[in-house]
């Protein structure tokens, strides 16, 4: 068995036969080499089958988030111009004719000429950048770049056919896609979940003997706050992987103390899926690990673009076979590269031993009286307070200082804002302490866990 969903199990041959069946239907509808097919689906076996069917026909999949609304779907369709659609979402069905994944699929052998999808420069998938600063861009990956990303991910995880994983992130997100494709390519076993539920996740770690668990920030927070975490048998886990956002060390340490399970960290982007990973023999949560074999990393000055030495912070730039072909709209591609290096927009440094540390996003750095303040650094201190369940830090214009530091916190117990300000002032330089702290009911995040600081700014702007 290769894949499980609820009470159903599928072997690789089952998936192949069903993919051939769907390819036959799509072929009859006119899907062929070079076509683009929009896919908007919840996490389910049929979404995996659809991907394999699309690739059999030499077409590319345009992966739309199932959380998107009409405006976001319309934007994505206008960017990528898919000719066909497959999914289970009424928003996509309203936008264009859609083959519904609830329609029965007849297993068969595809009678047409299947296209070899193991390599080559043909487009394989279009995924979408996170869009934390505006409408998302479409990221183009070829079969060759996706295959390279799969190799890098397998090596980083030391994944083998003996491993067992569960996927809670949607296949439209690069992490969900990478976990599914890499597991099936390696022969590992995976379980798909239609939605995130912390108790369901923990029950299946226990019953399915899961060996690798992926945790974006909301999942890590849910684990640390779970009142009955110790009651679940998590002994099958080799490690929990923290992905998509910088590690909140206090949260990770709470989970380890309660379960005995250690953590790994990974760093990547939709544009270059795997950049670095903790080595399995020595997880260090204060870094995102060392660059994986096949990926080159350099640090350059934010001002001049000149390469920097060890320990000097600047923009992280990367180069690998797994890098995207480019963006749509295509005119935005050039600014994403510098001399063939992909510009991550992240700020960090490489230490003397080659460990990569991220301090923040270049575009999210707050400049107070000429000093750079990294939101993640302030957030890490606030997360350490027992009353803080979640938080986000951002900057707002300030006449006297250029910008002021503002924090939004979601609390699990009553706490005075002045006490949180004092905590930051005790741990960090004075200019890094928040000028205002707002208690909010929720911290808005993308499914990947990234904080939507722009949304928080808009919500709190009048108050500030």
C-alpha positions as CSV (number, residue, x, y, z in Angstrom):
1,X,0.0,0.0,0.0
2,X,1.2,3.5,-0.9
3,X,-1.5,5.9,0.2
4,X,-4.3,5.9,2.7
5,X,-7.4,8.2,3.1
6,X,-9.9,7.6,5.8
7,X,-10.7,3.8,5.5
8,X,-9.4,3.4,2.0
9,X,-6.0,2.2,0.9
10,X,-4.3,2.5,-2.5
11,X,-1.3,0.7,-4.0
12,X,0.9,2.3,-6.6
13,X,-0.7,0.1,-9.2
14,X,-4.2,1.3,-8.1
15,X,-3.1,4.9,-8.4
16,X,-1.6,4.2,-11.9
17,X,-4.8,2.5,-13.1
18,X,-7.0,5.4,-11.8
19,X,-4.6,8.0,-13.3
20,X,-4.9,6.2,-16.6
21,X,-8.6,6.3,-16.3
22,X,-8.7,10.1,-15.6
23,X,-6.1,10.7,-18.4
24,X,-8.5,9.0,-20.8
25,X,-11.3,11.4,-19.8
26,X,-9.1,14.5,-20.0
27,X,-7.6,13.4,-23.3
28,X,-11.2,13.1,-24.7
29,X,-11.8,16.7,-23.5
30,X,-8.7,18.0,-25.4
31,X,-6.0,18.0,-22.8
32,X,-2.6,17.3,-24.4
33,X,1.1,18.2,-24.3
34,X,1.6,21.8,-23.3
35,X,-1.9,22.3,-21.9
36,X,-2.5,23.9,-18.5
37,X,-5.1,22.3,-16.2
38,X,-6.4,24.2,-13.1
39,X,-6.6,21.9,-10.0
40,X,-8.5,23.1,-7.0
41,X,-9.1,20.4,-4.5
42,X,-9.1,19.4,-0.9
43,X,-6.5,16.9,0.3
44,X,-7.9,13.6,-1.2
45,X,-6.6,10.7,-3.3
46,X,-8.3,12.0,-6.4
47,X,-6.2,15.2,-6.3
48,X,-3.1,12.9,-6.5
49,X,-4.6,10.9,-9.3
50,X,-5.4,14.1,-11.2
51,X,-1.8,15.2,-11.0
52,X,-0.5,11.9,-12.3
53,X,-3.1,12.0,-15.1
54,X,-2.2,15.5,-16.1
55,X,1.5,14.7,-16.3
56,X,0.8,11.5,-18.3
57,X,-0.7,13.7,-20.9
58,X,2.3,16.1,-21.0
59,X,0.2,18.9,-19.5
60,X,1.0,21.1,-16.5
61,X,-1.1,21.5,-13.3
62,X,-2.0,24.9,-12.1
63,X,-2.5,24.4,-8.3
64,X,-5.1,26.6,-6.7
65,X,-5.5,26.8,-2.9
66,X,-8.9,25.4,-1.8
67,X,-9.1,28.3,0.7
68,X,-9.2,30.9,-2.1
69,X,-12.3,33.0,-2.9
70,X,-13.6,34.2,-6.2
71,X,-11.2,37.2,-6.6
72,X,-8.1,35.0,-5.9
73,X,-9.1,32.3,-8.3
74,X,-10.0,34.8,-10.9
75,X,-6.5,36.4,-10.5
76,X,-4.8,33.0,-10.8
77,X,-6.7,32.0,-13.9
78,X,-6.0,35.3,-15.6
79,X,-2.3,34.8,-14.9
80,X,-1.9,31.2,-16.0
81,X,-4.8,30.9,-18.6
82,X,-5.6,27.2,-18.0
83,X,-7.7,25.6,-20.8
84,X,-9.3,22.9,-18.5
85,X,-10.1,22.4,-14.8
86,X,-10.3,19.6,-12.3
87,X,-11.4,19.8,-8.7
88,X,-14.0,19.6,-6.0
89,X,-14.4,23.3,-5.3
90,X,-17.5,25.3,-6.4
91,X,-15.4,28.5,-6.8
92,X,-13.4,27.0,-9.6
93,X,-16.6,25.4,-11.1
94,X,-18.2,28.9,-11.2
95,X,-15.1,30.3,-13.0
96,X,-14.7,27.6,-15.8
97,X,-16.0,24.2,-16.8
98,X,-14.6,21.7,-14.3
99,X,-14.3,17.9,-14.2
100,X,-15.5,17.2,-10.7
101,X,-13.4,14.8,-8.6
102,X,-16.6,13.2,-7.1
103,X,-17.3,11.7,-10.5
104,X,-16.4,8.0,-10.6
105,X,-13.1,7.1,-12.2
106,X,-12.9,3.9,-14.2
107,X,-9.5,2.2,-13.7
108,X,-8.0,1.3,-17.1
109,X,-4.8,1.4,-19.1
110,X,-4.4,4.7,-21.0
111,X,-4.6,3.9,-24.7
112,X,-2.8,7.0,-25.9
113,X,0.9,7.8,-25.9
114,X,1.8,8.6,-22.3
115,X,4.4,11.3,-22.0
116,X,7.5,10.6,-19.9
117,X,7.3,13.1,-17.0
118,X,10.6,12.2,-15.2
119,X,12.6,15.1,-16.6
120,X,12.8,17.7,-19.2
121,X,12.1,21.4,-19.6
122,X,8.4,21.2,-20.1
123,X,6.2,22.8,-17.4
124,X,5.1,20.5,-14.7
125,X,3.3,22.7,-12.1
126,X,2.4,26.2,-11.4
127,X,2.3,26.9,-7.6
128,X,1.7,30.3,-6.1
129,X,3.9,32.5,-4.0
130,X,2.5,33.3,-0.5
131,X,1.3,36.7,-1.4
132,X,2.1,38.3,2.0
133,X,2.6,41.7,0.3
134,X,-0.1,41.5,-2.4
135,X,-1.7,39.2,-4.9
136,X,0.4,36.0,-5.4
137,X,2.6,35.4,-8.4
138,X,2.5,32.1,-10.3
139,X,5.8,30.1,-9.9
140,X,6.7,27.9,-12.8
141,X,8.4,24.5,-12.2
142,X,9.5,22.2,-15.0
143,X,9.6,18.4,-14.6
144,X,13.4,18.7,-14.3
145,X,13.3,21.3,-11.5
146,X,10.6,19.4,-9.6
147,X,12.6,16.1,-9.9
148,X,15.6,17.9,-8.5
149,X,13.5,19.2,-5.6
150,X,12.3,15.6,-4.9
151,X,15.9,14.4,-4.8
152,X,16.9,17.1,-2.4
153,X,13.9,16.5,-0.1
154,X,14.5,12.8,0.0
155,X,18.2,13.4,0.9
156,X,17.3,16.0,3.5
157,X,14.8,13.8,5.3
158,X,16.8,10.6,4.7
159,X,13.5,9.2,3.5
160,X,13.2,5.5,2.7
161,X,10.5,3.1,1.8
162,X,10.3,2.2,5.5
163,X,9.0,5.7,6.4
164,X,5.4,6.6,7.1
165,X,4.0,10.1,6.9
166,X,0.7,12.0,7.0
167,X,0.0,15.0,4.9
168,X,-2.3,17.7,6.3
169,X,-1.1,20.7,4.1
170,X,-3.0,21.0,0.9
171,X,-1.4,19.8,-2.4
172,X,-1.6,23.3,-3.7
173,X,1.1,24.3,-1.2
174,X,4.7,23.4,-2.2
175,X,5.2,21.5,1.1
176,X,2.1,19.3,0.6
177,X,3.0,18.7,-3.1
178,X,6.7,17.9,-2.2
179,X,5.7,15.5,0.5
180,X,3.2,13.6,-1.7
181,X,5.5,13.4,-4.8
182,X,8.6,12.5,-2.8
183,X,6.9,9.8,-0.7
184,X,5.3,8.1,-3.7
185,X,8.6,8.3,-5.7
186,X,10.5,6.8,-2.7
187,X,8.0,4.1,-1.9
188,X,7.1,5.6,1.6
189,X,3.6,5.3,2.9
190,X,1.4,8.4,3.3
191,X,-2.0,9.2,4.8
192,X,-3.9,12.2,3.5
193,X,-6.2,14.2,5.7
194,X,-8.9,16.4,4.3
195,X,-8.4,19.0,7.0
196,X,-6.2,19.7,10.1
197,X,-7.5,18.4,13.3
198,X,-4.9,18.1,16.1
199,X,-6.6,15.1,17.8
200,X,-7.0,13.2,14.5
201,X,-3.3,13.9,13.7
202,X,-2.1,12.5,17.1
203,X,-4.4,9.5,16.9
204,X,-3.0,8.5,13.5
205,X,0.6,9.0,14.6
206,X,-0.2,6.4,17.2
207,X,-2.3,4.0,15.1
208,X,-0.4,4.3,11.8
209,X,3.0,4.3,13.4
210,X,4.0,7.5,11.6
211,X,7.8,8.0,11.5
212,X,8.0,11.7,10.2
213,X,5.6,14.4,11.1
214,X,5.5,17.8,9.4
215,X,4.5,20.8,11.5
216,X,4.0,24.3,10.2
217,X,3.6,27.0,13.0
218,X,-0.1,26.5,13.8
219,X,0.4,22.8,14.2
220,X,3.4,23.3,16.4
221,X,1.4,25.7,18.6
222,X,-1.5,23.2,18.8
223,X,0.9,20.5,19.9
224,X,2.4,22.5,22.6
225,X,-1.0,23.6,24.0
226,X,-2.7,20.2,23.8
227,X,-3.9,19.3,27.3
228,X,-3.5,15.5,26.7
229,X,-0.4,15.4,24.6
230,X,1.3,12.9,26.9
231,X,-1.6,10.5,26.6
232,X,-0.6,9.7,22.9
233,X,2.0,7.1,22.0
234,X,4.4,9.1,19.7
235,X,7.3,6.7,20.0
236,X,7.3,5.8,16.3
237,X,8.4,9.3,15.3
238,X,11.9,9.8,14.2
239,X,11.4,13.5,14.5
240,X,9.0,16.3,13.9
241,X,9.9,18.7,11.0
242,X,9.3,22.4,11.5
243,X,8.7,24.0,8.1
244,X,7.6,27.2,6.4
245,X,8.3,29.7,9.3
246,X,11.2,30.3,11.7
247,X,11.2,28.0,14.7
248,X,9.7,29.4,17.9
249,X,12.2,27.6,20.2
250,X,10.1,27.9,23.4
251,X,7.2,26.1,21.6
252,X,9.5,23.4,20.2
253,X,11.1,22.8,23.7
254,X,7.7,22.4,25.3
255,X,6.7,19.7,22.8
256,X,10.0,17.8,23.3
257,X,9.8,18.0,27.1
258,X,6.3,16.6,27.0
259,X,6.8,13.9,24.4
260,X,10.6,13.1,24.1
261,X,10.4,13.7,20.4
262,X,13.1,15.9,18.8
263,X,12.8,18.4,16.0
264,X,14.3,19.1,12.6
265,X,14.1,22.3,10.7
266,X,13.9,22.8,7.0
267,X,14.1,26.0,4.9
268,X,12.7,26.4,1.4
269,X,10.5,28.5,-0.8
270,X,8.0,27.9,-3.6
271,X,10.6,29.2,-6.0
272,X,13.3,26.8,-4.7
273,X,11.6,24.2,-2.6
274,X,14.6,22.8,-0.6
275,X,17.4,25.0,0.5
276,X,18.7,23.8,3.9
277,X,17.9,21.3,6.6
278,X,19.2,20.3,10.0
279,X,21.5,17.3,9.9
280,X,19.8,14.3,11.5
281,X,22.7,13.6,13.9
282,X,22.5,17.0,15.5
283,X,19.3,19.1,15.3
284,X,19.9,22.8,16.2
285,X,16.7,24.8,16.5
286,X,18.5,28.1,16.3
287,X,19.4,27.5,12.7
288,X,17.6,26.2,9.5
289,X,20.5,23.8,9.1
290,X,23.1,23.5,6.4
291,X,22.5,23.8,2.7
292,X,21.5,20.4,1.2
293,X,23.9,18.9,-1.4
294,X,23.2,20.4,-4.7
295,X,22.2,23.8,-3.4
296,X,24.6,26.7,-3.2
297,X,24.0,29.5,-0.7
298,X,25.6,33.0,-0.5
299,X,24.9,36.1,1.7
300,X,25.1,39.5,0.1
301,X,24.9,43.0,1.4
302,X,21.4,44.6,1.5
303,X,22.9,47.8,0.3
304,X,25.6,47.0,-2.2
305,X,24.8,43.4,-3.3
306,X,28.4,42.4,-2.6
307,X,29.1,39.0,-1.2
308,X,29.6,38.9,2.6
309,X,31.8,36.7,4.8
310,X,31.0,34.3,7.6
311,X,28.9,35.8,10.4
312,X,27.9,38.9,8.4
313,X,24.1,39.3,7.9
314,X,22.6,40.1,4.5
315,X,20.2,38.8,1.9
316,X,20.2,35.0,1.5
317,X,20.6,34.0,-2.2
318,X,20.5,30.5,-3.5
319,X,21.3,28.6,-6.7
320,X,20.3,25.0,-7.6
321,X,18.8,22.8,-10.4
322,X,15.5,22.9,-8.4
323,X,15.0,26.7,-8.9
324,X,11.9,27.8,-10.7
325,X,11.9,28.7,-14.4
326,X,10.3,32.0,-13.5
327,X,7.1,33.8,-12.5
328,X,3.9,34.8,-14.2
329,X,3.7,37.6,-14.9
330,X,7.0,37.1,-16.6
331,X,8.2,40.7,-16.1
332,X,8.5,40.1,-12.4
333,X,11.1,37.3,-12.9
334,X,14.2,39.4,-13.5
335,X,14.0,41.2,-10.2
336,X,13.9,37.8,-8.4
337,X,17.5,36.9,-9.6
338,X,20.9,38.4,-9.3
339,X,23.6,37.0,-11.6
340,X,21.8,33.7,-11.7
341,X,21.2,33.5,-8.0
342,X,17.6,33.5,-6.6
343,X,17.0,36.3,-4.2
344,X,15.0,34.9,-1.3
345,X,14.3,38.2,0.3
346,X,15.3,36.6,3.7
347,X,17.9,38.1,5.9
348,X,20.4,35.9,7.6
349,X,24.0,34.7,7.8
350,X,26.3,31.6,7.6
351,X,28.4,30.9,10.7
352,X,31.9,29.5,10.7
353,X,30.6,25.9,10.7
354,X,28.3,26.5,7.7
355,X,25.0,26.7,9.7
356,X,22.5,29.0,8.1
357,X,20.6,31.4,10.4
358,X,17.6,33.5,9.3
359,X,17.0,36.8,11.1
360,X,14.0,38.0,9.2
361,X,12.4,39.1,5.9
362,X,14.2,42.1,4.2
363,X,10.9,43.7,3.4
364,X,9.6,43.2,6.9
365,X,12.5,44.6,8.8
366,X,11.6,47.6,10.9
367,X,13.9,50.6,10.9
368,X,13.9,52.4,14.2
369,X,16.2,55.5,14.4
370,X,18.3,53.9,11.7
371,X,18.6,50.5,13.5
372,X,17.2,47.3,11.9
373,X,14.7,45.4,14.1
374,X,13.8,41.9,13.0
375,X,10.1,41.1,13.9
376,X,10.9,37.4,14.4
377,X,13.4,38.3,17.1
378,X,10.8,40.3,19.1
379,X,8.2,37.6,18.5
380,X,10.5,34.9,19.9
381,X,10.8,36.8,23.2
382,X,7.0,37.4,23.4
383,X,6.3,33.7,22.7
384,X,8.4,32.9,25.8
385,X,5.8,34.5,28.1
386,X,3.4,31.8,29.5
387,X,0.4,34.0,28.8
388,X,1.1,34.5,25.1
389,X,-0.5,31.9,22.8
390,X,0.5,33.6,19.5
391,X,1.9,36.9,18.4
392,X,3.1,39.0,15.5
393,X,5.3,42.1,15.3
394,X,5.3,44.8,12.6
395,X,6.3,48.4,12.0
396,X,4.3,51.5,11.5
397,X,5.4,55.0,10.5
398,X,6.6,57.2,13.4
399,X,7.4,60.9,13.0
400,X,10.2,60.8,15.6
401,X,11.9,57.5,15.0
402,X,11.1,56.6,11.4
403,X,9.2,53.5,12.4
404,X,7.7,52.2,15.6
405,X,7.5,48.6,16.7
406,X,4.0,47.3,17.3
407,X,3.0,43.9,18.6
408,X,-0.3,42.0,18.3
409,X,-0.7,39.2,20.8
410,X,-3.3,36.5,21.3
411,X,-3.3,35.5,25.0
412,X,-4.3,32.3,26.9
413,X,-4.3,34.2,30.2
414,X,-4.6,37.7,31.4
415,X,-1.4,39.8,31.1
416,X,-0.7,43.5,31.3
417,X,0.8,44.9,28.0
418,X,3.4,46.8,30.1
419,X,4.6,43.4,31.4
420,X,5.2,42.2,27.8
421,X,7.0,45.4,26.9
422,X,9.2,45.1,30.0
423,X,10.0,41.5,29.0
424,X,11.3,42.6,25.6
425,X,13.2,45.5,27.1
426,X,14.9,43.1,29.5
427,X,16.0,40.7,26.8
428,X,16.7,43.0,23.8
429,X,18.0,46.4,23.0
430,X,15.8,49.3,24.0
431,X,15.0,50.3,20.4
432,X,13.5,46.8,19.8
433,X,10.8,47.0,22.5
434,X,7.2,47.5,21.2
435,X,5.8,51.0,21.5
436,X,2.3,49.5,21.6
437,X,0.8,46.1,22.3
438,X,-2.6,45.1,21.2
439,X,-4.5,42.0,22.4
440,X,-6.3,40.4,19.5
441,X,-8.6,37.4,19.2
442,X,-6.5,35.8,16.3
443,X,-3.2,36.2,14.5
444,X,-4.0,36.0,10.8
445,X,-1.8,33.4,9.0
446,X,-1.6,31.7,5.7
447,X,-2.1,27.9,5.6
448,X,1.7,27.7,5.6
449,X,1.8,29.4,8.9
450,X,3.2,32.7,7.7
451,X,1.9,35.7,9.5
452,X,-0.1,38.2,7.4
453,X,1.5,41.3,8.9
454,X,-0.1,43.4,6.1
455,X,-3.6,42.4,7.3
456,X,-2.7,43.1,10.9
457,X,-1.5,46.6,9.9
458,X,-4.7,47.3,8.1
459,X,-6.8,46.1,11.0
460,X,-4.9,48.1,13.7
461,X,-3.8,51.1,11.6
462,X,-6.5,53.5,13.0
463,X,-5.8,52.4,16.5
464,X,-2.0,53.0,16.0
